Amino acid sequence: MRGTSSASLREVVRDAEGTFRDPGAPLERIADELFATLGVIDSSNRLVRLVSDGGMPVDVRRAAVGDLLEGRVDGATLRIVQDVVAHRWSEQEDVLDALERLGVLALLERADRDGDLERVEEDLFSISRLITTTPGLSAAFDATRDRPAERGGILRRLLDGRVAPVALALASQAVSRRSEAKPSRRVLDLAEFASERRRRLLAVVGSSRPLSAAQRARLGSILDGIYGRPVQMNFEITPDVIGGLRIQVGDDLYDATVLARLHQARERLAS
């Protein structure tokens, strides 16, 4: 994505990751619903044009997906989709790409929490190679070029129980979407994305009591802004931290006061 779409993607990812960091967020369900919503919107040219039309009032775009999804998806999913359609996008396809990216991030967050991200990355690379080097599988995908949704079923029947569930869900989504890119390339792109995510910064946050979802999201936004890239936060209860926070990011150690000053300095520089 470029220009307006690139900026919009950064904003919706930042906001969605605040939701994904909530320990109670149903990440697999959110991902499934985002992928399903993508499919429904993609199946209707009228709906794609409506939700991606920057000239259409934001309230109209949000209401359109509200009518489509209200009562059918988790509340977090609805909020994320409405946030996506409220932004401006350079191309119609960029809206669909954003929904897919957010679903992918939800599943990678799930794998990250389970300590399974490295395996997911390796499985995705293996699946991409399998598609490339297995003539029968490539032929099956070619035969379903006009019915890409069937490809996910082929992959699930072949690999269920043999790879990490998150890897299979991601690969199935990659091959099921109508795209000019080859299925193996789409899966490889996700493997590379997972690899990048594994190299993101890790913060250990100590507090005397659990932080609320809003506090976690706010802290994540501040840390992401300070370091210029996503920061994965692990939380621990530390009784000797009285009335504040202790945050370790790599070799950097902050208390809440220092962090607030850094954030204020960054905002002054940006203004």
N, C-alpha and C positions, 0 to 999 in steps of 0.2 A: 504494500500500500504506500501511497505517496500523498504529500500535501495534507489536505483537510482530513482525509481518511486516516492517515498515520497518526495525526494528533488525536482524532476521535478514538482510535483504537487504544492508545496509551491511557486515555481517560477512563474508558469503560473497563479496561483490564485492572487499573488501579482500584476502581470502585468495587468491582466484583471480587477482587482478592481480599478485600476487607470482609466480605461475606464468607468467602472460602476459609478464612482463618478461624471462623467461629467453630469451636470444637463440636457443636451440635448440628452443624450444617449437613444435610443429607447429600453429600457430594455426588455419589453415584446417581441418585435420582435427579439431581439438578442437571448433571451432564446428559443423562438420557433424554430429559425433557428439552434441553437446549438443542440437541441433535434432532429430536422429533419436530420441534418448532421450525428449525431450519428447513427440514424436508417439506413441511406444510406450506411455508412461505414460498419456497422454491417451486412448488408445484402450481403456483398461481401467478401468472404474469401481472395480473392486476394488483395482487397483494404485494408483490415485490416492488412494483412502481410506487405504491402508496407509502410503504414504510421507509423507502429510500429517498422520497421526494423532499428535498430540503426546502422547497417552496411551500409545502403543506404545513399548516400550523402544528406545532409540537403536540398540542392537546389532541388533535385529530389522529396523529400517528399513534400516540400512546393509547387512545381510546380504542383504536382498531385492534391492537394486540390484546387489550384488555377484554374486548368482546370475544376474541378468539380463544383466549387462554383462561379467563377467570373461572375458578372452580375446577379446572382440569389439570393444573400444575401446582407445584409447591409455590407458596408466596414468594420465596426468594427467587425462584425462576422467573416469575412474572415481573418482579422488580428489575431483574437483570435485563430481560428482553425489552422492557419499556425504556430502560436507560439507553440501550443500544439504538432503538428507533428514534429516540429524542435527539441523538447526535446527528451531525451532518456528514455525509459520505460522498466521495467523488464519483463512485461508480455503484450501480445497483448491486453488483456481486460482492462489494465490500461489506455490505450489511450481513450477508450470509457468511462470509469469511470471519467476521467478528463473532457471530454466534458460535461458529465452529471452534474458534480459538478459545472462547470462554469455556465451552464444554471440555475441550482438551485440558485446559488449566485445572478445571475441577477434578478431573480424573488423576492428573499428575500430582495434585495436592493430596489426594487420597493415598496414592502410592508413596508419596514422600512421608506422610504420617506413619505409614505402616513399615517404613524402612525398606520399601520394595522398589524404589525408583531406579536403582542401578539395574536390577533384573528387568524392569520394564523397558529401559533403554536398550539393553542387550537383546531382548526378545523382539523388539521392533526392528532392529537391524537384521536379525535372523529372518523375520517374516518377509522383509523387503527382498532379501537374497533368495528366499524360497520361491517367491513369485517370479523372480527373474530367471531362476535356474531350473524351474519345473515346467516343462513344456505342456503337460496336461493342465496344470493350473492356469498358465497363461492363456491356453486355448479356451478354457472355461470362462475366463474373464472377457476374452475377445467375443465370445458367443453371446455374452450378456451386455454388450456395449450399450444397447438401448434400454436395458433393464438393470441399471447399476445396483439397485437395492438388493438384487438377488446375490450379488457378490459377497455381501457380508455373511449371508447364510452359508455359502460355500466355505468361506474361511472358518466360520464357527464350527461347522461339522468336521472340518479337517484338523483343527488345532485345539478344540475344547479339551482342557485338562493337560495340555502339553506346554502351554505358555502361561504367563501371569494373566489373571483375569482382566486387569486394567489394560495390559498390552493387547489382548484380544479385542477388547471393546474399542480401543483406539484404532487398531488396524481395520476392524470391521467398518468403522465410520469412514476411515480414509478411502477404502475401496468402494464404499456404497454411494458416495456422492458423485453426481454427474460432473465431470471435469475433463479438461483437455489434457491434463497431466496423466501419465501412466500410473496405474495403481501402485506399482513398486516404488515409484518416485514419491507418491503421496505418503506412503508408509515411511519411507526414508526421511522425508521432511519432518515427520513426527519424532522419529528417533533422534534426529539432530536437535530438535527443540527440547526433548527430554534431557539430552546431554548438556545443553546450555543451562537448563534449569538446575542440574546437579552442581554446577559451578557457581551458583549464586551465593551471596553472603549469608552467614548464619549468625543470628543474634540469640543470646541466652538472656532472658529477661527474668530477674528475680524481684518478687514483691511479697509483702507481708500477707496479702490476701488475694484471691483470684480477681483478675481484671474482667470487666464486662466486655461484651462483644464490641460495643462502641469504642471503649477505651483501647482495645486491641487494634481495631481498625485505624483509629487515629494515630496510635503509636507506629503502626506499620507504614502509614502514609508519610509520617515525619522521617522515619528511617530511610524509606525508599528515596525521598527527596534529597536527603543529606548525601547518600552514597551514589545516587544516580542510577540505581538498578534495584530490582526486587531483593528484599532482605527476608529470609526465612526466620521466623521467630519461634523459639522454643521457650515455654513458660515453666517456671518453677516457683514454688512457695518457699520463701526464705525468711524465717522469723526475725533474723537480725536486721532486716531492712525495715526501718520504722518510718511510716508515713511517706514512702516514696518508692522509687524503682532503682534497681542496679542493672545496667545493661552492658553486656560484653559482646562486642562485634569484632571478631578477629583479635587484634592486639589492642583495640580501643575499649576503654572502660569508662562508662558515663554514669553519673547519677541523674536524677530527673531534672535538677536545676541546670546542669551543664547542657543536657540535651535540649532543653527549652531555649537556652541562649544560642546554641548552634542553629536551631530552627529560625529564631528571630533574625540572626545574622544572615542566613541564607535568603530570607524573604526580603531583607533590606537590599541585598546585592541584586536580587532579581527585579526590584522595582525601579 
